[in-house]
């Protein structure tokens, strides 16, 4: 349903009725204006937007209505003959209760890491994941908000998480960003209750500039040979052709990076090297210069026309700084790792970054509330 630009009231209705109709009262003429409610794409929620002229015959801005299933059954308040929207804005009607919904026409975007942020192990994590799902499906998604998972997992691992490991209590995202921002997948409904994931080939094409997978592989292979047991392959770019990934001991990390940079410069390539992880061994990702978690986030945000101030990134570890360091609001969950906590301490205290007390997905909800995006 397209929300009318001159709409004074938007009503979301939770119902099992297939095609509910909102009946708008016009008391002066004792007439009813019937408006068909459309699907929202979020389970049992339906929606209708009421243009300003629809209530022009009334003396006040208040809109009085009931809802019919089109077959004789009518939903009206337990006490009283009409539901009443006293002022312009957004409303939700569920189980006979009408509540205000101020974000009805204000979409936002949440970009979250998965492991340790949106999902984790144990009942506390799972309860938070389920609470976020309820919030997203019954509130944020109704306003056209966009959910993005920005993760180190492959798309196959993400699908396994959604359909097997956490099925039923994790919110299904609209977009998945994988492999340090080198791949973007958009959710597409199959029409048979199964989600399909289409790779954004326009994004992939942007990453080809000054990138040559074979040259990057050769440079990495030389670094591995030179450092023997201190450097190993993790990903040779077979699944993610704009990323090669190594595991490198911290004792040789600096020299490995220097050797790789010289090889890339000699081949006139622009390659971004990203170090993450903690402890004696670190991940070293070599990715196309246009790639990255923040770059992919910004691409998706612009694609969905979400204002920067309404786009929140969420993470728990040091490698999430790649997307937390942008200009958009950011949430660091309560169970954040020490390196990320230390990073937050060194950031300007402008209020852009919220450090939650709650862990996991409950920390995301807390952060959204504190950022006034809930």
N, C-alpha and C positions, 0 to 999 in steps of 0.2 A: 504494500500500500504506500503510495507516495504521500508524504505529509504536505498538506497545502501550505503555501507560504503565508497566507493570510489567516491561518487557523488560530482561533482564540483558545480552543480547548482540544487536547488530545487525550483520549481515554483508552487504556489498556485493560482488557477483560480476560480473566482466567476462567475457562469454561470447557466443557466437553462437547458443547454444541458445535455442529459442523459449520453452520452459516448463521451466526447470531446477527440480529438486527437491532440497532439502537433506535428507540422511538423517542424523538425529541418533542417535548410538550410545547404547544403554543396556546396558552390559557385564554387569550383574548378571543381567538377564533374557534376554540375547542377542537383544534386539529393536531395531528401528529405528523412530524416529518420523519420518514423512515430512512435510515442509513445503514447499508450493509457493512459489517465489520470484516476486515481482511486479516489474513494470517500474518504473523510476525516472523515465522521461522524459528520460534522458540517454544516448542512444545504446545501447550494448551492455550497460550496467550493469543488473543486477537486484538486488533487495533482499529480505531477510527479517529479521524481528525475532522473537527467541526469548523468550517469557515465562518468568519465573522457574520456574513450575511445570513447564515442559517438561523441565527437567533435574533435577527433584526426586528421581528415582530414583538419581541418581549420588551417590557418596560425597563428591565434591569439587565446587567451582564450575566446574572445567574442563569445557568442552564439546568433544566429539570428533565429527567429522562428515566425510562425503564428499558429493559432489554428483553427481546423476544427471540425464541428459537425459530420463528417463522411458521410454527405448526400449532400455535395456541398456548404454549407455555410462556410465562412472563416472569422475569426476575425483577423484583422490586425490594426495597428495604424491608427488614423484618418489622419495623414500625414506620409507618408512613407510606404514601403512595408513590413517591418519586425519590430517586437519587438526585442530589443537588450539587452542582459544581458552582460554588458561589463567586469565584473570580477566575479570570483567564489563567491558563497554565496546563500542567500535565497531571493526570490522575490514574490510579490503578484501582480496579474493582476486583476483589477476590473474596469468595465465601460471604457475600453480603456486606462487606466492609469497603467503603470508598476512602482512599488515602491520597494525599498529595504526592506528586512525583515530579519534583522540580527539575530533574535532569532529563525529562522526557524528550526534549529536542536538542540535547547537548551531548553528542557522542564524544567518547574519549577512547584512548587506546592504552592497553596494559601490555607491556613487553616483559615477559618473565623468563628467567632461567628455570630449568626444570629441577634437576637433582639438588636437594638441599634448600630449595626455595619454594617451588610449587608442590613438590612431592618429596617424601622421605620415608623412613621406616618407623613403625610404631603407631599406636592409636592416636597420640597427640598430633602427629603429622597428618595421618589419614583424616582425622576429624576436621582439621583446618582445610585440607584439600576439598572435602565435601562441602564445608561451609562456603568456601569461595565459589564452588560450582553453583550452589543455590543462589548466592548473590548475583553471579554473572547472568544466569539464565532468567532470573525473575526481576532483574533491575537493569544492569548495565547493557546487556545485549538488546533489551527492548528499545533502547534509545539509539541503536545503530552503532554501539561501541564495538571496537575491534580487539580481539584477544590474540596475542602473538607469543609463541614459545621460541625463545632464542637459546639454542642448546648446542652442546658438543655432541649430542647423540646424532646418529644417522636417521634418515626419515623412516627406515625400516624399524629401528629401535623405538622411535617415537610412536609409530603405529602400534607396535606391540604393547607399549605402555598404555595407550589409550584403549585398546580393544581387549587386552588380556590382563595385564598387571593391575591396573587401576580402573578397570571398566566400571562405569556406573557412578563413580564419585570424583571423577576429574572432569573439569570443564573442557569441552572440545574447542580447540582454537580455530580461528579463521585463517591463520598463517603460521607456518613453521619455518624458522631460519636455522640452518644447520651448518656444520663444518666451518666454524669461525666466520660466519657471515658470507660464505661462498655459494650457498644454495638457498633459494627461497621457494617454498611450496605453498600454493593457495588451496584451501579446502573447496571441494566441489561435490555437491550432492549427486549421487547416482540415481536418485528417484526410487531406490529400493531399500532405503534405510541404511545404506553403506556410504561412508565418506570416501571420496577419491581425492588424491593429492596431485595437483598439476604443478610441475616445475615452472617457475617464471623464467622463460628463456630470454626475455629482454634483459633481465638482470645478469644472467650468465654471459650474454654477449658483451656486456659492458666490461667484463673482467678480462677479456682477451688482450686488451691493450697492454703492450710491453710485458707480456707473459708468454713463456714457452716452457711447457711442462717437461719436455725432454731435457732441456738445459738445466732446469732446477733439479731434476732427478740426478743428472750426472754430477752436479756440484755437491749434492747431498751424499751421493755414493762415495765421492772422494773424501769427504769429511768423515764418513763412517770408517773407511779404510785406514785413514790417517790416525784415528783415535781408537781403533780396535774395540775394546770392551767398554769404552766410555761413551759410545754413541750408537744408537740403534734406530732402525726404521720402525715407525708406527703406521704410517699411511703413505704409500708411494704415488698417490693421486689416482689410483684406479677407480675408486668410487667418487672421489671429489677432485675433478681434473684441474681445479684452480687452487689446490692446497696440497702440500707435502708436509708430513709431520714426523718429527724425530723425538726420541727420548735421549736427553743429554745430561751427563753428570755435571754438576755445578763447577767442578774443577777445571773442565775444558770448555765450558759454555762460551766464555768470551772469545777464545781462539776459534771455535767452530763458527761463531757468528761472523768474525772477521774474515775467515776463509770464504764463507758463503757470499759475503758482501762483495769481495773482490771478484769472485766468479760472475756474479750478477752484473756488476759494473762493466766487466770485460765484454759481456754479451749484450750490453745496452738494454738490460731488463730493469724494470722497477718492481721490486719484490718487497713486501712487508714481512718482517720477521717478528713474531709475537711469542713472548715467553710467558708461561703460566705454570701453576703448580707450586708446591712447597716441598721442602726436604732436600735430600741429596740429589735427586733426579728431577729434572724439569722437562716440560713439554716445550718444544720449539716448532712452531708452525710457520711455514713459508707460504704466504698467500699472495694472490694478485693484489697489486697496489690499491685498486679501487674497492677491494673487499674489506670485511671487518664487521664485527657485531654492531657497532654504532652506525657505520655506513649503510648496512642492510636495514637497520631500524629506521633511519631517516628516509630511505627509499620507500619502505612500506608506509611510513607515516604520510609522506607526500602523496603516494598513490591513493590512499584512502581519505585524503583531504582533512586530516586531523590537525588542529592547531598544536604547535609545539608545547604550549603550556598545559594541554590536556592529554599529554602522552607521558605515562610514567613507566620507567624501567625498574626492574626488581631483581636483586641478586643476593648471593650469600658468600661468594669467594672472590679472591683476587683477580681471576680472569674475567669477572663480571665488570671490572672497572672499564673495560673496553666499551661497554654500553652505558655505564653509569656516569661517565665523564662528559656527556654531552650537555646541551643547554636545557634539556627537558627535565621535569621533576624526576627524582630517583628515590627508591626505597631500598634500604638495607635491612634485611630481616633480622630478628633477635638472635638467631643462631649463627650469625655470620662468623666466618673464620677470622683468626687474629690479623692476618695480613690485610683483609678488607676493612676491619675495624680501624687499623692503624692508618689506612689510606683516608678514611673518612675524617679522622682527626686532623689531617693536613689540608682539608678542603675549606674554602671560605664558608663561614657560617652565615649563609644568606637565607636559609630555609628551603633551598632547592632540594637538598638531600635530607630525607627523614630516616632516622635509625630507629626501627621499631623495637618494642619490648617483647612482643609475641613472636613465636617461632614460625617458620614456614609460611604457609598460605594465610594463616591468621595474622602474621606480620604484614603481609601484603594488604589485607583488609584494613588493619590499623593504619598503615601508611597512607592508603587512599583517603581514609577519613581525615587524617591530619593535613593532607594536601588539598582537602575540600573537593576531592574527585569521587567520593563514595556516593 
